[in-house]
Amino acid sequence: MNNRFAELRKQLGKFVANFSVEGGDGRDFIFDGDDVAVGMDINTYAEDGSVVPLTDGEYTIKEHEVIVKGGKIETIKESGNLLNVEQEVVVEPEKPAETPETTPESDETIQTYKNTIEQLQNDCRAKDERIAELEAKVKEYENKPLDAPVPQTTQMSAQTTIDETVKGTKFEAACRILGS
């Protein structure tokens, strides 16, 4: 019964894991992705069906001879070439796309740009002056005492006339609030 449980657990693990490959010795290798890579975590199944890191050694996985240390692929041997963790991968930078030479702007276009910039600067100065004015007014009101605040009247607080047919009914209060 314990063996069937372990097999069921392995099958469930294969279903859940991103990728699982059976090796030549009947051992399953579990790793993320479609192919092996240097530095990748690699696991296998224990006898009880639990997932454990692959022990150190040399294995053949997906037609690659790999050397595993500490549960990670340290080296991949491919057709006589060794890829090692310590080897530096050299990636050539992409060449920038060739840009067509820019044509010098005409004097008229340059003057238009200068005028636009000057107009924007003037607008900014005007807005800064307006902001300064408003800040001065706010400061003035902050320092002004509120001994006798000005009463505010609204349409709701104004006296309204109520139709005689509504007086004395349950709608009178609502008419006073709504003003009709």
C-alpha positions in Angstrom: 0.0 0.0 0.0 2.8 2.4 0.8 4.4 1.8 -2.6 1.1 2.7 -4.3 0.9 5.9 -2.3 4.4 6.9 -3.3 3.6 6.3 -7.0 0.4 8.3 -6.7 2.4 11.1 -5.0 4.9 11.0 -7.9 2.2 11.2 -10.5 0.6 14.1 -8.7 4.0 15.8 -8.4 4.6 15.4 -12.2 1.2 17.0 -12.8 2.0 19.9 -10.6 5.7 20.4 -11.4 6.6 22.6 -14.5 8.6 19.8 -16.0 9.7 16.3 -15.1 11.9 14.0 -17.2 12.6 10.3 -16.6 16.3 9.5 -16.8 18.0 6.4 -18.2 18.3 4.9 -14.7 14.5 5.2 -14.0 15.0 8.3 -11.9 12.8 11.3 -12.4 14.4 14.8 -12.7 12.2 17.7 -11.8 13.1 21.3 -12.9 11.3 24.4 -14.1 11.2 25.2 -17.8 11.6 23.2 -20.9 15.4 22.7 -20.9 18.2 22.6 -18.4 20.4 25.6 -17.6 23.4 26.3 -15.5 22.4 27.4 -11.9 18.9 25.9 -12.2 17.4 24.0 -9.2 16.9 20.3 -10.0 15.0 17.8 -7.8 14.0 14.2 -7.8 11.6 12.0 -5.9 12.5 10.2 -2.7 11.3 6.6 -2.1 8.3 7.9 -0.2 7.3 10.1 -3.2 8.4 13.4 -1.7 10.4 15.9 -3.8 14.0 16.3 -2.7 17.1 18.0 -4.2 19.1 15.8 -6.6 22.3 14.5 -4.9 25.6 15.6 -6.2 26.9 13.8 -9.2 26.9 13.5 -13.0 23.6 12.8 -14.8 22.2 12.7 -18.3 19.1 14.9 -18.6 17.4 15.6 -22.0 20.5 14.5 -23.9 22.8 16.8 -21.9 25.4 15.6 -19.4 25.1 17.7 -16.3 27.1 18.0 -13.1 24.9 18.7 -10.1 26.2 20.1 -6.8 24.0 21.3 -3.9 20.8 20.6 -5.8 21.7 23.0 -8.6 23.1 22.4 -12.1 26.8 23.5 -11.9 28.0 22.4 -15.3 26.4 21.2 -18.6 28.5 19.2 -21.1 27.3 19.7 -24.7 29.2 18.1 -27.5 32.5 18.5 -25.8 31.9 22.0 -24.6 31.6 22.7 -20.9 29.3 25.5 -19.6 30.3 26.3 -16.0 28.7 28.6 -13.4 32.0 30.4 -13.0 32.3 31.2 -16.7 31.3 34.6 -17.6 28.6 34.8 -20.3 29.5 37.5 -22.9 26.6 39.2 -24.5 27.3 41.6 -27.2 25.3 44.8 -26.8 22.8 45.6 -29.5 23.9 48.1 -32.0 21.7 51.1 -32.0 19.5 51.4 -35.0 20.9 53.8 -37.6 19.1 57.0 -37.5 18.8 59.1 -40.6 20.8 62.3 -40.4 18.7 65.2 -39.2 18.4 68.1 -41.4 19.2 71.5 -39.9 16.1 73.4 -38.9 15.4 76.5 -40.9 15.8 79.9 -39.2 12.1 80.5 -39.4 11.4 77.2 -37.5 14.0 78.0 -34.9 12.5 81.5 -34.3 9.0 79.9 -34.0 10.4 77.6 -31.3 12.1 80.5 -29.5 8.8 82.5 -29.6 6.8 79.6 -28.2 9.3 79.1 -25.4 9.3 82.8 -24.5 5.5 82.8 -24.5 5.4 79.8 -22.1 7.9 81.5 -19.8 5.8 84.6 -19.7 2.7 82.5 -18.9 4.6 80.9 -16.1 5.6 84.2 -14.7 2.0 85.5 -14.8 0.8 82.4 -13.0 3.5 82.8 -10.4 2.5 86.4 -9.8 -1.2 85.4 -9.5 -0.3 82.7 -7.0 1.7 85.2 -4.9 -1.4 87.5 -4.9 -3.7 84.7 -3.7 -1.2 83.6 -1.0 -1.1 87.2 0.2 -4.9 87.3 0.5 -5.0 84.0 2.3 -2.4 85.4 4.8 -4.5 88.5 5.2 -7.6 86.5 6.0 -5.7 84.2 8.3 -4.7 87.2 10.4 -8.2 88.8 10.4 -10.2 88.0 13.6 -13.6 86.4 13.2 -15.4 88.3 16.0 -18.5 88.8 14.0 -18.8 86.3 11.2 -21.1 87.3 8.3 -24.2 85.3 8.4 -24.8 83.3 5.2 -28.2 82.9 3.8 -29.2 80.0 1.5 -32.3 79.2 -0.3 -33.0 76.6 2.3 -32.7 79.0 5.2 -34.8 81.7 3.5 -38.4 82.1 4.5 -40.6 80.3 2.1 -44.3 80.5 1.7 -46.2 77.3 2.0 -49.4 76.6 0.2 -52.4 76.7 2.5 -53.5 73.2 1.4 -50.2 71.7 2.8 -50.3 73.5 6.2 -51.1 71.2 9.0 -50.4 68.0 7.0 -47.5 65.6 7.4 -45.9 67.2 4.2 -45.5 70.7 5.8 -42.0 70.1 7.2 -40.8 68.7 3.9 -42.2 71.7 2.1 -40.4 74.1 4.5 -37.1 72.3 3.9 -37.5 72.0 0.1 -39.0 75.5 -0.2 -42.2 74.8 -2.0 
